[in-house]
Amino acid sequence: MRKKVMVVEDDRDIREIIGLLLDQEDYDVRLYADIRSFRKDMLWNEPNLLIMDVRLPDGNGHDLCREVKTDERTSNIPVLMMSAHASAPDGSKKFVPDDFIAKPFNIDEFVSRVNAVAN
């Protein structure tokens, strides 16, 4: 069975590229431009991995990561966070993503990190 990946990224071009890359890797990919549309589907899709940008039009990825990691229904879902504007989150904080990648990213490195976090 294909693993489900949900991607929350406001940049349409990046979102579509990620969708194509992960589809080629045989993931079942769902793409979202904002947190609101993602929240509508989150609990119904039971993803194996969440990929999210830090800066989103209706919130930020750090808050969304904390929300996911504190909800007992979703706390076990790995989170890969990405940003062009931030360094990796401070590991001393309680609710950090499982991995972080800076944008722009190398495609091979991105796919490798997705595969590592999803497995």
N, C-alpha and C positions, 0 to 999 in steps of 0.2 A: 504494500500500500504506500502511496506517495505521502511524504510528510508535508504537512500544511505549514506555510510560512505567511505571516501577515506583515506587511510593510507599511509604515506610516512615514511618508516623505512628501513634503509640500511642493518640491521642485518636480514638475511633470516629466522633464527629460530624464532626470536621475531615477525617478520612480519607474518609468517605462524600461530603462536599461536594466535596472535590478530585476524587474519582472521577466524580461527576456533571458537574462543570465540564469536565473534560478529555474525557469521553465526548462532550459536546456540541461540543467542538472537534475531534472525530473522531480522538482518540487511542485506542489500544488500551491500556487501563489495568489494571494489576495492583496490588492493595492488600495491604499487610502491616502487622500490628500490632507486629511486633518483628523484630529483626535475624535471629534464628534461622530464622524462616519465610522471610524474604527470601533468606538464603544458600542455602536448599534449591533455590530456583528461579532464582537469579541467572544462572548460566552457561547454563542451558537456554533462557532467554527472550531473550537478546541484546537488551537494551533500548537504545533511542535516547536515553533520559534517565532519570536517577535523581533523585527528589525525596525528601529525608529530613529528619526533625526532628533537632535536636541532642540532646535528651534522650529516651532510649528506655528501656524497662523492663529490657532486658538488655545495655545498653551505651550508647555515645554516638555521635552522628553524625560527630563529628570523627574518631574512630578508624575508623569505617566508611568515611568519605571517603578517609582515608589508605590503608586496605586496598584500596579500589577503584582508586585512582590509582597504587598501586605494583604491581599485578598486571598483567602485560603483556597478559593476555586482556581486561581491562576498563579499562585506563588511558585509553583514548580516549573513554569514555562521559562525557558532561557530567553534572555534579552540581549540583542546586539545593538548597541547604540552607535550612531555615527554623527559627525559634525565637522564642518569646515571652520568653526569658530571656537572650539573648546578643546582642551586637552582631556586625556582620560580622567574620569571621575576619581576623586580621592577614595582610595580603598578603605579608609577609616570610617567612611559613612556606611550606615547599615544597609541601605538599599541601592546598591550599585548594579549596573548591568553585568551580565556574564562576560561580555567582551565589548571593546570599543575600537572603532576604526576611524581615522581621520580622513576627511574628504579634501581634495580628490584622492581616490584610492586606486591602487593597482588592481585590475580586474582579477587576476589570478590569486592575489592575496585575499581579496574580498571573498571569492568563492571558497577558498581554503578555510577561511575563518568561519564562514557560514556552515560549511560541512562539519567543522570541529565542534562548534557550539550546538548544532542540531543533533549531533550524535553524542 
